[in-house]
């Protein structure tokens, strides 16, 4: 019996795609350092920088990088939230992680309202979890009690 190499190739590609693609495409990701209309310390040196906004079927994730120029502490309060401009919609932080700057894999789960010491001249990256924002919303605000970013442009077709 002769085996058709074209049919084998198609079968292998089908199996490969069905096994790999569902795990690798799991969230809608904004471009790196999305456009911010206005911010208190928005993306300035020595202050937090908005890296990405990701949205999947359950959550909206805000990834923030922070390079420290001195020893200190970081924490996220329960008042940290996302809002939709010109509406009363608000989504408070659910959880947050210290993540690897490159892979965004969790290093440590952070606790809300708990101080964490940070060391001088060190890069930290945080992933903040919020409830999923409604599909079609393409501009959000990030508000933390001591600073903010207004008018964050994202891609949110879900």
N, C-alpha and C positions, 0 to 999 in steps of 0.2 A: 504494500500500500504506500503510495507516494503522498508525502505531506507537503502541502502548499505553504511555502515560507511567508507569503503575504498574509495568509490567514493567521499564522502563528504570531506574526508581528502585530497585527491588529488586536488579537487576543491579549498579548502582553501589554500593549499600550492601554487597553481598556482596564485591565486588572490594576496596572500601575496607577492610572488616574483615579480609579475608584478607591484605592487604598491611601494615596498620598494627598490628593487635593482636599478632601473634607477636613483633614487635620491642619493643613497649612493655611487655608483661607478661613480664618475664624473671626476677623474683625475688620471693620472699615477704619482705615487710618488716615488722619489728616497728613498733609505734607509736614516735613520737619520744620519746626519753628513757624507755625501758622501766623498769618497776619493778625495783628491786634490793633484795633482802632485807637484805644486809649488805655493807659495803665499807670498805676502808681508803681514806679520802679520797673516798668515793663521791659524785660530783657536787657537791663543794664548790668554791667559788671558788678559783682558783689551782691547781686540780688537774684532771686529765683528766675529761671528762664523756662518758658512754656515750650516743651519739646514736641509733644504730639497730643492729639485728642483721638481716642479710639472708641468705636461703638460696636458692640456685638448685640446678639439677641437678648441679653440680660442687663448689661451695664454700659455706662459711659465712663471711660477711663481718661484721666488727665495725667500725663507724664510730665514731670517737672524736674529740671536739673538745677543744682545749686552748688556753686563753687565757693567755698568759705575762705575768707582772707584773715580770719581770726577764730580762736576757739569760741565756742558758744553752745547754743542749744536750739533744737527745732522741735516743733510740735504742730499738730493740726487739731483745730477745735471743732466741736459739733456744729458751730455756726459756718464753717467752710461750706460753700454751696455754689452751684451753677444756677444761673437764672436765664430766662428767655427775655430779651429786650422787649420793652413795651407791653409786657404781660405781667401777671402776678405769679406765673409759674416759677417755682423754685425747687431745687433738688439738693438736699443736704448730703454731705459725705457719709458713706456707709462704712468704709474701711480704707486702710492705706498700707503700702508696703515700701520698704527699702528695696530697690531693684538694681540689678547689674546695669550699668550705663550702656553697654553694647547690646546685650541679649534681652534686656528687660525682664529677665527671670527673677523671681522673688529671692531676696537674700534673707530678709527678716520681716515678719508681720509687725507693723506698728500699732500702737494703741492710741486711740483718740484721746486728746487732752493729757497726754503723758510727755514730759520733756525727755528728749534724747540728746546727749552731748554730741557735738560735732567738733572735729579737729581742724586746725588751721591748715590752709592750702590743700584741701581735699575736695574732690568732686563727689557729690551725693545725687542720686536720682531716686525720685519717689513716683509711685503709681497710686493715684487716688481713685477710689471707686465711688461712683454715684449711680443712682437709678438711671435707667435708660431714658434718654430724652426722646420726645416724639419724633417720628420720621418726618422729614421735610424741613426740620428746623436747621438752618445753616449758619446762624449767628447765635453765640452764647456769651454769657459773662461769667467770669470766675471771681468769686468774692470770698476773701478771707478777712477776718476782722481788722487786720492791720495793713492790708494792701489788696489790690484788685487788678484784673484785666477786663476791660470792656470791649465788646465787639470782636470776639474771636471768630474768625471765619473758618467753618468746617464743611466737609462734604458729608451729608447725612441723608442719603436716599432711602435707607431701610424703611 
